[in-house]
């Protein structure tokens, strides 16, 4: 078979099918597909490329396409199920190899592809004879993020648009109240849209956990992980000030994923095997993770949130003469755990102080510092790591550069969780970098007197939202960008060779 393929590559056209995908499902997916198509056509080969992007699978390979193919190429940065390619010569790589040189990729595929289905052999990141890819931590996390991004962006933009209509002005154009006027059709519509955005942000964390767990242990792990992550992020269920955020969701996803993998290794009686993946394993895993969340994770989160909230109240009461102190503390908390309990406590505290003081004193004397600092810091971590990956290219692997691109998109719409994969890979250095940059951004907006009423907490916030600032547009952008630069510089100068080598080893 391999001899026949080699002969075809030299003497006649081949039939090639391929699948491309990247973490964000946007640019790299289609750039890789275009590169493969151009290279194949230049060789005189027949080619069909399926793109698995943000729109879902497009130009889908049919069973006939696959059966007729001489060679299958998978150029993806996320998990792609290879089972449909059983019996075909398969070459697995990432999207960057396709983008860099499509012709070289095809030659490598011809030389190195192996028949998928031969027990004990390895094809790229896939080990045959096993149910799962030998994926690393980074790949599992990026799989979850890739599915979460569309929900984050759609919910965030809808929430932002609705929020703009919540600022009620007097005849002079001054903001006098925050809230929706449900007596008008437009006010009622925007109130409903605001709730739609909130639902999206509430669901994105369970969605993320579900796909991370599925990347580890396939479909039986998805429902338990989503339920467990929802519980871990419901403050009311945990009797806490805030839920566990993405850190709790990440913990839930990996616990469920590997627990389900262990359950799948059990030799279940033949009589119940048909219902094992759809009933037995999901029920057992859901009960297990629910107990873990309620009795192991929940109590520490509740106690920690109460303590943090009380401490912030004390800081707020004693820092009226020096708002930069409170702003820096709130900013540092935002960058500490990226959507986790500390981050969520700072965000909720800022919103609560803003809402309470706005209702009592109006926009003239409301306390804007906590909310403004939190929103200024919210995008520093993801945009900081993206900037570092642009300036210090050699210190980031190809997979990390793709993840940094996803972090850019998330950071621009005010989602701090885009930096989570990098923190997970190198926690100490990344947390220091994120905390420092976020503290700088939070402190600077407080020092300069910016006032964040609503919108998107990122450099875009000044255009998509309502922010009072000493110098319109410039003050807010400059403060946030200084924080981003601080994070990027610390990452660039402290990133160790061990982290770089480990990331590249995962790719290899």
C-alpha positions as CSV (number, residue, x, y, z in Angstrom):
1,X,0.0,0.0,0.0
2,X,2.8,2.5,1.0
3,X,4.7,1.6,-2.1
4,X,1.7,2.3,-4.3
5,X,1.2,5.7,-2.6
6,X,4.9,6.6,-3.2
7,X,4.6,5.6,-6.8
8,X,1.5,7.7,-7.3
9,X,3.2,10.7,-5.8
10,X,6.0,10.4,-8.4
11,X,4.1,9.3,-11.5
12,X,0.5,10.4,-11.3
13,X,-2.0,12.5,-9.4
14,X,-3.2,11.4,-5.9
15,X,-6.6,11.8,-4.3
16,X,-6.1,13.7,-1.0
17,X,-8.6,14.6,1.7
18,X,-7.8,16.8,4.6
19,X,-9.4,18.3,7.7
20,X,-8.2,21.7,9.2
21,X,-9.0,23.3,12.5
22,X,-7.6,25.8,14.9
23,X,-8.3,26.8,18.5
24,X,-10.4,29.9,17.6
25,X,-11.9,28.4,14.5
26,X,-11.4,31.5,12.5
27,X,-8.2,32.5,10.6
28,X,-5.9,29.6,10.8
29,X,-8.5,27.0,10.0
30,X,-9.1,28.6,6.5
31,X,-5.5,29.6,5.9
32,X,-4.4,26.0,6.4
33,X,-7.1,24.8,4.1
34,X,-6.2,27.2,1.4
35,X,-2.5,26.3,1.6
36,X,-3.2,22.6,1.3
37,X,-5.5,23.2,-1.7
38,X,-3.0,25.3,-3.5
39,X,-0.1,22.9,-2.9
40,X,-2.1,19.9,-4.0
41,X,-3.4,21.5,-7.2
42,X,0.1,22.7,-8.1
43,X,1.2,19.0,-7.9
44,X,-1.7,18.0,-10.0
45,X,-3.5,16.1,-7.2
46,X,-7.2,16.0,-6.5
47,X,-8.0,17.5,-3.1
48,X,-10.9,18.1,-0.8
49,X,-10.5,19.9,2.5
50,X,-13.0,20.0,5.3
51,X,-12.8,23.0,7.6
52,X,-13.8,22.6,11.2
53,X,-14.1,26.3,12.2
54,X,-16.3,28.6,14.2
55,X,-19.2,27.9,11.7
56,X,-18.9,24.2,12.3
57,X,-17.8,21.6,9.7
58,X,-17.9,22.9,6.2
59,X,-17.2,21.2,2.9
60,X,-17.7,18.0,4.8
61,X,-15.9,14.8,3.6
62,X,-18.3,12.1,2.6
63,X,-17.8,8.4,3.1
64,X,-17.2,8.1,-0.6
65,X,-14.5,10.9,-0.5
66,X,-12.7,9.1,2.3
67,X,-12.9,5.7,0.6
68,X,-11.5,7.1,-2.7
69,X,-8.6,8.9,-1.0
70,X,-5.0,7.8,-1.2
71,X,-4.0,10.0,1.7
72,X,-5.7,11.7,4.6
73,X,-4.2,14.8,6.3
74,X,-5.4,16.3,9.6
75,X,-3.9,19.7,10.3
76,X,-5.6,20.7,13.5
77,X,-4.9,22.4,16.9
78,X,-7.9,20.8,18.6
79,X,-9.2,17.3,19.0
80,X,-10.5,15.8,15.7
81,X,-12.1,12.3,15.9
82,X,-10.1,10.1,13.5
83,X,-12.4,7.0,13.6
84,X,-13.9,7.7,10.1
85,X,-10.3,7.4,8.6
86,X,-9.8,3.8,9.8
87,X,-7.9,1.8,7.2
88,X,-6.6,4.9,5.4
89,X,-3.1,6.3,5.4
90,X,-3.3,9.2,7.9
91,X,-0.9,12.1,8.7
92,X,-1.7,14.3,11.7
93,X,-0.1,17.7,12.4
94,X,-1.0,21.2,13.5
95,X,-2.5,24.0,11.4
96,X,0.8,25.9,11.4
97,X,2.7,23.3,9.3
98,X,0.0,23.6,6.7
99,X,0.1,27.4,6.7
100,X,3.9,27.6,6.6
101,X,4.4,25.3,3.6
102,X,1.6,23.3,2.1
103,X,3.8,21.5,-0.4
104,X,6.3,20.4,2.3
105,X,3.3,19.2,4.4
106,X,2.1,17.0,1.5
107,X,5.5,15.5,1.0
108,X,5.9,14.8,4.7
109,X,2.5,13.2,4.7
110,X,3.4,11.0,1.8
111,X,6.6,9.9,3.5
112,X,5.3,9.6,7.1
113,X,1.6,8.7,7.0
114,X,0.6,5.4,8.6
115,X,-2.5,3.3,8.2
116,X,-5.0,4.3,10.9
117,X,-6.3,1.2,12.7
118,X,-3.1,-0.8,13.1
119,X,-3.1,-1.7,16.8
120,X,-0.2,-0.3,18.8
121,X,1.0,2.1,16.2
122,X,1.1,5.9,16.6
123,X,-0.2,8.4,14.0
124,X,0.8,12.0,15.0
125,X,-0.8,12.6,18.4
126,X,-3.1,9.6,18.0
127,X,-2.3,6.2,19.4
128,X,-4.1,3.4,17.7
129,X,-5.5,0.7,19.9
130,X,-6.6,3.3,22.4
131,X,-9.9,5.3,22.5
132,X,-8.2,8.7,23.0
133,X,-5.6,11.0,21.7
134,X,-2.5,11.4,23.7
135,X,-3.2,15.0,24.2
136,X,-1.6,17.3,26.7
137,X,-3.2,19.6,29.2
138,X,-2.8,22.5,26.8
139,X,-4.8,20.8,24.0
140,X,-7.7,19.8,26.3
141,X,-8.0,23.4,27.6
142,X,-7.8,24.9,24.1
143,X,-10.6,22.5,22.9
144,X,-12.8,23.9,25.6
145,X,-11.9,27.5,24.8
146,X,-12.6,27.0,21.1
147,X,-16.2,25.9,21.7
148,X,-16.7,28.7,24.3
149,X,-15.5,31.6,22.2
150,X,-18.7,32.1,20.1
151,X,-20.8,32.1,23.3
152,X,-18.5,34.6,25.0
153,X,-18.5,37.0,22.0
154,X,-22.2,36.8,21.3
155,X,-23.3,37.1,25.0
156,X,-20.7,39.9,25.6
157,X,-21.8,42.1,22.7
158,X,-25.5,41.6,23.4
159,X,-24.9,42.5,27.0
160,X,-22.9,45.6,26.0
161,X,-25.5,46.9,23.6
162,X,-28.3,46.4,26.1
163,X,-26.3,48.0,28.9
164,X,-25.8,51.2,26.9
165,X,-29.6,51.7,27.0
166,X,-29.6,51.4,30.8
167,X,-28.1,54.9,31.3
168,X,-31.0,57.3,31.6
169,X,-30.1,61.0,31.0
170,X,-31.8,64.2,31.9
171,X,-32.7,67.0,29.5
172,X,-29.1,68.3,29.7
173,X,-27.7,64.9,28.6
174,X,-26.3,64.1,32.1
175,X,-26.6,60.5,33.3
176,X,-29.0,60.5,36.3
177,X,-29.9,56.8,36.7
178,X,-28.9,53.3,35.7
179,X,-31.8,51.0,34.8
180,X,-34.2,50.0,32.1
181,X,-37.4,51.9,31.5
182,X,-39.7,48.9,31.1
183,X,-42.7,51.2,30.3
184,X,-41.3,51.7,26.8
185,X,-41.0,49.0,24.1
186,X,-37.3,49.7,23.6
187,X,-36.6,49.7,27.4
188,X,-38.4,46.3,27.8
189,X,-36.5,44.9,24.8
190,X,-33.1,46.0,26.1
191,X,-34.0,44.7,29.6
192,X,-34.7,41.2,28.0
193,X,-31.5,41.4,26.0
194,X,-29.5,42.2,29.1
195,X,-30.8,39.0,30.6
196,X,-29.9,37.1,27.5
197,X,-26.3,38.3,27.8
198,X,-26.2,37.3,31.4
199,X,-27.5,33.8,30.6
200,X,-24.7,33.4,28.0
201,X,-22.0,34.3,30.5
202,X,-23.6,31.9,33.1
203,X,-23.6,29.1,30.6
204,X,-20.1,29.6,29.1
205,X,-18.3,28.2,32.1
206,X,-20.2,24.8,32.1
207,X,-19.9,24.7,28.3
208,X,-16.1,25.1,28.6
209,X,-15.8,22.4,31.3
210,X,-18.0,20.0,29.3
211,X,-15.8,20.2,26.2
212,X,-12.5,20.0,28.2
213,X,-13.8,16.8,29.8
214,X,-15.0,15.5,26.5
215,X,-11.5,16.1,25.0
216,X,-10.1,13.9,27.8
217,X,-12.7,11.1,27.9
218,X,-15.1,11.7,25.0
219,X,-18.9,12.1,25.2
220,X,-19.7,10.3,28.5
221,X,-17.7,12.9,30.4
222,X,-19.5,16.0,29.0
223,X,-22.8,16.0,30.9
224,X,-21.2,15.4,34.4
225,X,-18.6,18.1,33.8
226,X,-21.2,20.6,32.7
227,X,-23.4,19.9,35.7
228,X,-20.4,20.0,38.1
229,X,-19.1,23.2,36.7
230,X,-22.5,24.8,36.9
231,X,-22.8,23.9,40.6
232,X,-19.3,25.1,41.3
233,X,-20.2,28.5,39.8
234,X,-23.5,29.0,41.5
235,X,-22.9,31.3,44.5
236,X,-26.4,30.5,45.9
237,X,-25.9,26.8,45.8
238,X,-22.4,27.2,47.4
239,X,-23.7,29.7,50.0
240,X,-20.9,32.0,48.9
241,X,-20.5,35.6,47.6
242,X,-19.3,34.3,44.3
243,X,-18.8,31.0,42.4
244,X,-15.5,29.3,41.7
245,X,-15.1,30.7,38.2
246,X,-12.9,29.1,35.5
247,X,-10.4,27.7,38.0
248,X,-13.2,25.6,39.6
249,X,-14.5,24.7,36.1
250,X,-11.0,23.6,35.0
251,X,-10.7,21.5,38.2
252,X,-14.1,19.9,37.7
253,X,-13.4,19.2,34.0
254,X,-10.1,17.3,34.7
255,X,-11.5,15.4,37.7
256,X,-14.5,14.3,35.6
257,X,-12.4,13.5,32.5
258,X,-10.0,11.2,34.3
259,X,-12.7,9.6,36.5
260,X,-14.7,8.8,33.4
261,X,-11.6,7.3,31.7
262,X,-11.2,5.1,34.7
263,X,-14.8,4.0,34.5
264,X,-14.5,3.2,30.9
265,X,-11.7,0.7,31.7
266,X,-14.0,-1.4,33.8
267,X,-15.2,-4.6,32.1
268,X,-18.9,-4.1,32.4
269,X,-21.3,-7.1,32.0
270,X,-22.4,-7.5,28.4
271,X,-26.0,-7.2,29.2
272,X,-25.6,-3.5,30.3
273,X,-22.8,-2.5,27.9
274,X,-25.2,-0.7,25.5
275,X,-26.3,1.7,28.2
276,X,-22.9,2.2,29.9
277,X,-21.9,5.3,27.9
278,X,-25.3,7.0,27.9
279,X,-26.6,6.1,31.4
280,X,-24.3,4.2,33.8
281,X,-21.1,6.3,33.4
282,X,-22.8,9.7,33.2
283,X,-25.0,9.0,36.3
284,X,-22.0,7.7,38.4
285,X,-19.8,10.6,37.3
286,X,-22.4,13.2,38.0
287,X,-23.1,11.9,41.5
288,X,-19.3,11.8,42.1
289,X,-18.5,15.3,41.0
290,X,-21.6,16.7,42.7
291,X,-20.3,15.3,46.0
292,X,-16.8,16.6,45.3
293,X,-18.1,20.1,44.6
294,X,-20.4,20.3,47.6
295,X,-18.2,18.8,50.2
296,X,-14.6,19.5,49.0
297,X,-14.6,22.6,46.8
298,X,-17.7,24.4,47.9
299,X,-16.9,25.1,51.6
300,X,-13.4,26.6,50.9
301,X,-14.9,28.8,48.2
302,X,-17.7,30.0,50.5
303,X,-15.3,30.8,53.4
304,X,-12.8,32.4,51.1
305,X,-15.4,34.6,49.4
306,X,-16.8,35.9,52.7
307,X,-13.3,36.8,53.9
308,X,-12.3,38.5,50.7
309,X,-15.6,40.5,50.5
310,X,-15.2,41.7,54.1
311,X,-11.6,42.7,53.5
312,X,-12.6,44.7,50.3
313,X,-15.3,46.5,52.3
314,X,-12.7,47.5,54.9
315,X,-10.2,48.7,52.1
316,X,-13.0,50.7,50.4
317,X,-14.0,52.4,53.7
318,X,-10.4,53.4,54.5
319,X,-9.0,54.3,51.1
320,X,-11.2,57.3,50.1
321,X,-8.2,59.6,50.3
322,X,-6.1,57.4,48.1
323,X,-8.2,55.6,45.5
324,X,-5.1,54.4,43.7
325,X,-4.6,51.9,46.5
326,X,-8.1,50.3,46.2
327,X,-7.8,50.4,42.3
328,X,-4.5,48.6,42.4
329,X,-5.8,46.0,44.8
330,X,-8.9,45.4,42.8
331,X,-6.8,45.2,39.6
332,X,-4.4,42.7,41.1
333,X,-7.3,40.5,42.2
334,X,-8.7,40.5,38.7
335,X,-5.4,39.2,37.3
336,X,-4.8,36.6,40.1
337,X,-7.0,33.7,39.1
338,X,-8.6,34.8,35.8
339,X,-12.3,34.2,36.4
340,X,-11.7,32.3,39.6
341,X,-13.0,33.1,43.1
342,X,-10.7,36.0,43.8
343,X,-11.4,37.6,40.3
344,X,-15.1,37.1,40.7
345,X,-15.1,38.6,44.2
346,X,-13.4,41.8,42.9
347,X,-15.8,42.0,40.0
348,X,-18.9,41.5,42.1
349,X,-17.7,43.9,44.8
350,X,-17.1,46.6,42.2
351,X,-20.5,46.2,40.7
352,X,-22.2,46.1,44.1
353,X,-20.4,49.3,45.3
354,X,-21.2,51.1,42.0
355,X,-24.9,50.0,42.1
356,X,-25.4,50.9,45.7
357,X,-23.7,54.3,45.7
358,X,-25.3,55.2,42.3
359,X,-28.8,54.5,43.9
360,X,-28.0,56.5,47.0
361,X,-26.0,59.5,45.8
362,X,-26.5,59.5,42.0
363,X,-23.7,59.8,39.4
364,X,-22.1,62.9,40.9
365,X,-21.0,61.2,44.2
366,X,-21.2,57.5,43.4
367,X,-18.0,55.4,44.1
368,X,-16.7,54.4,40.7
369,X,-13.2,53.2,41.8
370,X,-13.8,49.5,42.3
371,X,-15.8,48.9,39.2
372,X,-13.6,51.1,37.0
373,X,-10.4,49.3,38.3
374,X,-11.9,45.9,37.7
375,X,-13.0,46.6,34.2
376,X,-9.7,48.2,33.3
377,X,-7.8,45.1,34.5
378,X,-10.1,42.5,33.0
379,X,-8.4,42.3,29.6
380,X,-4.8,42.8,30.8
381,X,-3.8,39.1,31.2
382,X,-5.0,37.8,27.8
383,X,-3.8,40.9,25.8
384,X,-0.5,40.8,27.8
385,X,0.3,37.2,26.8
386,X,-0.7,37.9,23.2
387,X,1.6,41.0,23.1
388,X,4.4,38.9,24.6
389,X,3.9,36.2,22.0
390,X,4.3,38.8,19.2
391,X,7.4,40.5,20.7
392,X,9.2,37.3,21.9
393,X,8.1,34.9,19.1
394,X,10.9,32.5,19.8
395,X,9.8,31.9,23.4
396,X,6.4,30.5,22.3
397,X,5.6,27.3,20.6
398,X,3.3,27.1,17.6
399,X,0.4,25.8,19.7
400,X,1.0,28.7,22.2
401,X,1.0,31.3,19.4
402,X,-2.4,29.9,18.2
403,X,-3.7,30.1,21.8
404,X,-2.4,33.6,22.1
405,X,-4.4,34.5,19.0
406,X,-7.5,33.2,20.8
407,X,-6.5,35.2,23.9
408,X,-6.4,38.3,21.8
409,X,-10.0,37.8,20.6
410,X,-11.2,37.1,24.1
411,X,-9.3,40.0,25.7
412,X,-10.7,42.5,23.2
413,X,-14.2,41.7,24.4
414,X,-13.3,41.8,28.0
415,X,-12.9,38.0,28.8
416,X,-9.9,37.6,31.1
417,X,-10.0,33.7,30.9
418,X,-8.2,33.7,27.6
419,X,-4.9,33.5,29.5
420,X,-5.8,30.4,31.5
421,X,-3.8,27.9,29.3
422,X,-0.6,29.9,29.9
423,X,-1.1,30.2,33.6
424,X,-1.8,26.5,33.8
425,X,1.5,25.7,32.0
426,X,3.6,28.2,34.0
427,X,1.6,29.3,37.1
428,X,4.1,31.2,39.2
429,X,5.6,33.5,36.5
430,X,2.3,34.0,34.8
431,X,0.4,34.9,37.9
432,X,3.1,37.4,38.9
433,X,3.0,39.0,35.4
434,X,-0.8,39.1,35.3
435,X,-1.1,40.5,38.9
436,X,1.5,43.2,38.3
437,X,0.0,44.4,34.9
438,X,-3.6,44.3,36.2
439,X,-2.6,46.2,39.3
440,X,-1.0,48.9,37.2
441,X,-4.1,49.3,35.0
442,X,-6.4,49.4,38.0
443,X,-4.3,51.9,39.8
444,X,-3.8,54.2,36.8
445,X,-7.5,54.5,35.9
446,X,-8.3,55.3,39.6
447,X,-5.5,57.8,39.8
448,X,-6.5,59.6,36.6
449,X,-10.2,59.8,37.6
450,X,-11.8,57.6,34.9
451,X,-15.3,56.5,35.6
452,X,-16.7,53.3,34.1
453,X,-20.5,53.3,33.8
454,X,-20.8,50.2,31.6
455,X,-19.7,48.6,28.3
456,X,-16.7,46.3,27.6
457,X,-13.8,46.2,30.0
458,X,-10.9,46.4,27.5
459,X,-9.2,49.0,25.3
460,X,-12.4,48.8,23.2
461,X,-14.4,50.0,26.2
462,X,-13.9,53.6,25.4
463,X,-15.7,53.1,22.1
464,X,-18.2,50.4,23.1
465,X,-19.6,51.7,26.4
466,X,-19.8,54.8,28.6
467,X,-16.6,56.0,30.3
468,X,-15.9,59.4,31.7
469,X,-12.2,60.2,31.4
470,X,-10.1,63.4,31.7
471,X,-8.9,63.1,28.0
472,X,-11.6,61.3,26.1
473,X,-10.5,58.0,24.5
474,X,-6.8,58.5,25.3
475,X,-6.8,58.3,29.1
476,X,-8.6,54.9,29.3
477,X,-6.7,53.3,26.4
478,X,-3.4,54.5,27.7
479,X,-4.0,53.3,31.3
480,X,-5.1,49.8,30.1
481,X,-2.3,49.6,27.5
482,X,0.4,50.4,30.2
483,X,-0.9,47.5,32.2
484,X,-0.8,45.2,29.2
485,X,2.7,46.3,28.4
486,X,3.8,45.6,32.0
487,X,2.4,42.0,31.8
488,X,4.0,41.4,28.4
489,X,7.4,42.6,29.5
490,X,7.4,40.5,32.6
491,X,6.4,37.4,30.6
492,X,9.0,38.1,28.0
493,X,11.9,38.5,30.4
494,X,11.0,35.7,32.9
495,X,9.8,33.0,30.5
496,X,12.1,30.0,31.1
497,X,13.6,27.6,28.6
498,X,12.0,24.7,30.5
499,X,8.5,26.0,29.8
500,X,9.3,26.5,26.1
501,X,10.8,23.0,25.8
502,X,7.8,21.5,27.6
503,X,5.3,23.2,25.2
504,X,7.3,22.1,22.2
505,X,7.5,18.5,23.6
506,X,3.7,18.4,23.8
507,X,3.5,19.4,20.1
508,X,6.1,16.7,19.1
